[in-house]
Amino acid sequence: MRRLLLSLILALLLPATAQAGVRVSAFYYSWYGTSVRDGAFQHWAQRGHSPPNDIASSYYPARGLYSSSDALVTGQQIDDMRTAGIEEVAVSWWGRGSPEDGRLAEVVAAAHADGLSVAAHLEPYPGRTVASTVADLAYLRTFGIRTFYVYRPLDLPVSDWAAAKAALHVGGSTVFAQTALVGAAAAGGFDGVYTYDIVVYGGDKFARLCAQAHAVKLLCAPSVGPGYDARRGSGDPVVKPRRDGATYDSMWKMAIAAGADRVTITSYNEWHEGTQIEAASSDTKRRGRYRYLTYDGAWGLHGVAAGDAYLARTRYWTNVFRSTSPVQLKTKAS
């Protein structure tokens, strides 16, 4: 009850950045925990890893293993995003009662204090349906959230989405579908598309995606990312190398050239998949038996200076993107 009351106060009193003005969003994960603060290492210990030296990531955070329940950490991360030119925090959300749900009010408060908007990234929690998503959006709107990214929406029937269109858009909500099947997104009543997966949806697909989206008056929000390495996080052997920053630059260039309405970043801090732009440790020494990757060499930076390389480069690209003229589209299908 106290958390719900706080969310209502936030929605009424904290002025969010105008959603229509958002051009850069980053996917953010509030699922981390530590033994000291949360009673156990949450998400750092996936797949049988044993923190603090052995963690479920190919990289090690510069700020150490942190708890997403720590308001100081959350505030620092929001500061990172603001400084990097990110305007919207797209929070991974796994349903009511989940740890991410329990931390949402704090994320909203921190983001609004820094002038950032908050969106919800609706994950495919067990039992998710179109009807449950409609109820989820109504609940999340009590936090002042009006933008929603629905991951893997086509796991559910397009006809069900179409039937729920009016309910999904109560309160002027904008709803994006994670898919490159633009026709299905349009038929389902979504406002736009995003890709999230930077391995399957490389920058070479952005021009076609945005052209198709704009042809049917949908918003195009392709996802850019620095690379992918989930070998320690999930065991996936597929790697998309960072190439000392060239991968990130290439995806940004192609998103801008495609006429993207907004750019979504995969991700601020998904450490399991190695897509994070959050600062990583520059220490090349072993932690116990383990040696972690670093950002060393990115854009010619080395040592401590390389730790923040991706945040600094994000600032560069967000400035470039905002200097381009946004494509003028209706945010809702007529």
Order of alpha helices (4+ residues) and beta strands (2+ residues): alpha-beta-alpha-alpha-beta-alpha-alpha-beta-alpha-beta-alpha-alpha-beta-alpha-beta-alpha-beta-beta-beta-beta-alpha-beta-alpha-alpha
